[in-house]
């Protein structure tokens, strides 16, 4: 308990520093030059139709026709310089579904009010947001985040809020908070120390201390890594460690190698009764490379080896993807993709061919065919096939209409014929 | 029946692939777009015509219209091919300059045209690729702005910026696999062109459509969840569970498995004498149970496995703890 108290005090201290930074940076806010107002919106309408059936059981045929509407609305410099609003929501209408019945529902995916100072030294965000840096490790929350750079190259941030759940439901007992302090030189690298806490039902579901670092040499060699420790455990064991080194300076060759140590317990909530069992730590080492000559051919490949501490099991994955791009801005594209994945208890081999072309500026056609061969049968099937075709038409510079048809023969759905009609519209305007 | 259907589907897919390939090849052979055959080398270097003679205007130098050409050249029937690459389908020159760029030729007048447009003077015909490249041309003076990430000095709207410095931030090949590494290294590099909200297009645990459905046309991209992922997800989740848990919470597994009624129990699941007894299954693969029953302190295990319950006391002999751990609080509130 003493340790927990100390941690909470640490968070309070970081929060206090952030608040000081906010006050310090306030003059920057008031002296900012005027930027134009920008309003933007996008609409993404998708109609899907699916016919799902088991060829062995003709009565199993099920038709589903869901429709989805994604709407994004936003504005920058609205009323106050640097103040922006953002909303992204999803509506779903299931017209026919013999299994679950017709339904209409929706979801607020993101919403927030954000203030960003002109020189980028202060940021405050209120609403549903994604916190990805440090020990927070990709948490989606409904709350507040403050970030400031009160001194050159020093980056302080803190967040607090409720963990986001579907249907905009707040679980009052499930909340999270954390903070991060970093020495951050954007053109060289950074070192950060962070804390991420999640409480659920009055207990600590997750308490991580994180160290993250990055180093860039001439913007060509990147070294990125992070380590997560379990703050609740007296021994502070490593829950996760990742290190990647990449060479991304030359468009002709990009190479990265990485190592990772993972413990699923570090990600599962500690309030889960199952956490005591799922302690199979594993190591992953591998790399990726992309080579592109002056001609139209590019080849990318990857390989990764997994070592599980339980029973000394292992697994691997590797693949190669040659792609031929012809014409200006890859007007014609043809590619192959071969992958082999061997998991903990099953594996598969993928053979895939795909192509796309833009015969006219407004039209885009794609073809995609994939064959999966499974090591062990899944639901009695040892392979699955997918064939897809899309036709897209650019109605205007910011509007696109697309139709997709795909045929899947797979173990899970047995057979599925699916189609999709998508209309994307984007709009943005500047104004004083 | 199943085999016949499978063969039919493969045949149709194969026919579409072959027809598509032939269509692509023919289209590539027979499509001829028009372009203007104009040589800056001849006009500027050999004929010594001043740039401003054709490119009028102050802040935004204009691309000359056909009438400007006709001041010196005559339109001769049947000789359109002198200026048009495809005279059968002549098109006017498309101004491809990015409208969101805050650039004034007036302000840069002292620099001299050749400083930025050296490639144009060497070329025999104008093209989009000869517009000044930011990294080579702009950076010769504006490196400090670039290092200070003061992009808005020149770019009015970075979120739709097609002039991104591709040498550094190109999205070719399997960029989707690498983007996490780059974003973790310095997300401000991404922010040059993308708003932070853009991440939410794919990284949303509350979304119902996976990226490969939303972006089905991006066949060359290394998107996850592609094709028949629902069949493969158990293989990939067991191989690299952390990769799943970077975005998904365990509760998502249970909600989907319950909705689809996947993972039913055999009839002798509660019989201790049976090889299918749930206790044995749980010890062998507790994650399979957790896929549906991991509801934290609300788990249904403790309905029976509790002191005085049908499942008996779950504590081993000599068990002692401080009861402060979250698991203990499921019963000991």
Boltz contact constraints between the chains, C-beta under 6 A:
constraints:
  - contact:
      token1: [A, 55]
      token2: [B, 1]
      max_distance: 6.0
  - contact:
      token1: [A, 55]
      token2: [B, 2]
      max_distance: 6.0
  - contact:
      token1: [A, 55]
      token2: [B, 5]
      max_distance: 6.0
  - contact:
      token1: [A, 86]
      token2: [B, 197]
      max_distance: 6.0
  - contact:
      token1: [A, 107]
      token2: [B, 206]
      max_distance: 6.0
  - contact:
      token1: [A, 109]
      token2: [B, 204]
      max_distance: 6.0
  - contact:
      token1: [A, 109]
      token2: [B, 206]
      max_distance: 6.0
  - contact:
      token1: [A, 109]
      token2: [B, 207]
      max_distance: 6.0
  - contact:
      token1: [A, 110]
      token2: [B, 200]
      max_distance: 6.0
  - contact:
      token1: [A, 130]
      token2: [B, 203]
      max_distance: 6.0
  - contact:
      token1: [A, 138]
      token2: [B, 246]
      max_distance: 6.0
  - contact:
      token1: [A, 140]
      token2: [B, 205]
      max_distance: 6.0
  - contact:
      token1: [A, 166]
      token2: [B, 206]
      max_distance: 6.0
  - contact:
      token1: [A, 186]
      token2: [B, 186]
      max_distance: 6.0
  - contact:
      token1: [A, 186]
      token2: [B, 188]
      max_distance: 6.0
  - contact:
      token1: [A, 187]
      token2: [B, 147]
      max_distance: 6.0
  - contact:
      token1: [A, 201]
      token2: [B, 297]
      max_distance: 6.0
  - contact:
      token1: [A, 203]
      token2: [B, 326]
      max_distance: 6.0
  - contact:
      token1: [A, 203]
      token2: [B, 329]
      max_distance: 6.0
  - contact:
      token1: [A, 214]
      token2: [B, 185]
      max_distance: 6.0
  - contact:
      token1: [A, 222]
      token2: [B, 185]
      max_distance: 6.0
  - contact:
      token1: [A, 224]
      token2: [B, 181]
      max_distance: 6.0
  - contact:
      token1: [A, 224]
      token2: [B, 184]
      max_distance: 6.0
  - contact:
      token1: [A, 224]
      token2: [B, 185]
      max_distance: 6.0
  - contact:
      token1: [A, 244]
      token2: [B, 181]
      max_distance: 6.0
  - contact:
      token1: [A, 251]
      token2: [B, 167]
      max_distance: 6.0
  - contact:
      token1: [A, 251]
      token2: [B, 170]
      max_distance: 6.0
  - contact:
      token1: [A, 262]
      token2: [B, 242]
      max_distance: 6.0
  - contact:
      token1: [A, 264]
      token2: [B, 241]
      max_distance: 6.0
  - contact:
      token1: [A, 267]
      token2: [B, 245]
      max_distance: 6.0
  - contact:
      token1: [A, 270]
      token2: [B, 326]
      max_distance: 6.0
  - contact:
      token1: [A, 271]
      token2: [B, 296]
      max_distance: 6.0
  - contact:
      token1: [A, 271]
      token2: [B, 297]
      max_distance: 6.0
  - contact:
      token1: [A, 271]
      token2: [B, 326]
      max_distance: 6.0
  - contact:
      token1: [A, 272]
      token2: [B, 294]
      max_distance: 6.0
  - contact:
      token1: [A, 272]
      token2: [B, 296]
      max_distance: 6.0
  - contact:
      token1: [A, 273]
      token2: [B, 299]
      max_distance: 6.0
  - contact:
      token1: [A, 273]
      token2: [B, 327]
      max_distance: 6.0
  - contact:
      token1: [A, 274]
      token2: [B, 286]
      max_distance: 6.0
  - contact:
      token1: [A, 274]
      token2: [B, 290]
      max_distance: 6.0
  - contact:
      token1: [A, 274]
      token2: [B, 294]
      max_distance: 6.0
  - contact:
      token1: [A, 277]
      token2: [B, 286]
      max_distance: 6.0
  - contact:
      token1: [A, 290]
      token2: [B, 173]
      max_distance: 6.0
  - contact:
      token1: [A, 298]
      token2: [B, 173]
      max_distance: 6.0
  - contact:
      token1: [A, 300]
      token2: [B, 173]
      max_distance: 6.0
  - contact:
      token1: [A, 300]
      token2: [B, 174]
      max_distance: 6.0
  - contact:
      token1: [A, 315]
      token2: [B, 239]
      max_distance: 6.0
  - contact:
      token1: [A, 332]
      token2: [B, 24]
      max_distance: 6.0
  - contact:
      token1: [A, 332]
      token2: [B, 28]
      max_distance: 6.0
  - contact:
      token1: [A, 333]
      token2: [B, 220]
      max_distance: 6.0
  - contact:
      token1: [A, 335]
      token2: [B, 220]
      max_distance: 6.0
  - contact:
      token1: [A, 343]
      token2: [B, 235]
      max_distance: 6.0
  - contact:
      token1: [A, 343]
      token2: [B, 238]
      max_distance: 6.0
  - contact:
      token1: [A, 343]
      token2: [B, 239]
      max_distance: 6.0
  - contact:
      token1: [A, 344]
      token2: [B, 238]
      max_distance: 6.0
  - contact:
      token1: [A, 344]
      token2: [B, 239]
      max_distance: 6.0
  - contact:
      token1: [A, 346]
      token2: [B, 235]
      max_distance: 6.0
  - contact:
      token1: [A, 354]
      token2: [B, 219]
      max_distance: 6.0
  - contact:
      token1: [A, 356]
      token2: [B, 219]
      max_distance: 6.0
  - contact:
      token1: [A, 357]
      token2: [B, 24]
      max_distance: 6.0
  - contact:
      token1: [A, 359]
      token2: [B, 27]
      max_distance: 6.0
  - contact:
      token1: [A, 366]
      token2: [B, 217]
      max_distance: 6.0
  - contact:
      token1: [A, 366]
      token2: [B, 219]
      max_distance: 6.0
  - contact:
      token1: [A, 367]
      token2: [B, 17]
      max_distance: 6.0
  - contact:
      token1: [A, 367]
      token2: [B, 20]
      max_distance: 6.0
  - contact:
      token1: [A, 368]
      token2: [B, 219]
      max_distance: 6.0
  - contact:
      token1: [A, 369]
      token2: [B, 13]
      max_distance: 6.0
  - contact:
      token1: [A, 369]
      token2: [B, 17]
      max_distance: 6.0
  - contact:
      token1: [A, 370]
      token2: [B, 227]
      max_distance: 6.0
  - contact:
      token1: [A, 378]
      token2: [B, 231]
      max_distance: 6.0
  - contact:
      token1: [A, 384]
      token2: [B, 228]
      max_distance: 6.0
  - contact:
      token1: [A, 384]
      token2: [B, 231]
      max_distance: 6.0
  - contact:
      token1: [A, 386]
      token2: [B, 227]
      max_distance: 6.0
  - contact:
      token1: [A, 386]
      token2: [B, 228]
      max_distance: 6.0
  - contact:
      token1: [A, 387]
      token2: [B, 13]
      max_distance: 6.0
  - contact:
      token1: [A, 390]
      token2: [B, 216]
      max_distance: 6.0
  - contact:
      token1: [A, 390]
      token2: [B, 217]
      max_distance: 6.0
  - contact:
      token1: [A, 392]
      token2: [B, 217]
      max_distance: 6.0
  - contact:
      token1: [A, 404]
      token2: [B, 216]
      max_distance: 6.0
  - contact:
      token1: [A, 407]
      token2: [B, 9]
      max_distance: 6.0
  - contact:
      token1: [A, 408]
      token2: [B, 228]
      max_distance: 6.0
  - contact:
      token1: [A, 409]
      token2: [B, 6]
      max_distance: 6.0
  - contact:
      token1: [A, 409]
      token2: [B, 9]
      max_distance: 6.0
  - contact:
      token1: [A, 410]
      token2: [B, 228]
      max_distance: 6.0
  - contact:
      token1: [A, 410]
      token2: [B, 231]
      max_distance: 6.0
  - contact:
      token1: [A, 411]
      token2: [B, 231]
      max_distance: 6.0
  - contact:
      token1: [A, 412]
      token2: [B, 230]
      max_distance: 6.0
  - contact:
      token1: [A, 412]
      token2: [B, 231]
      max_distance: 6.0
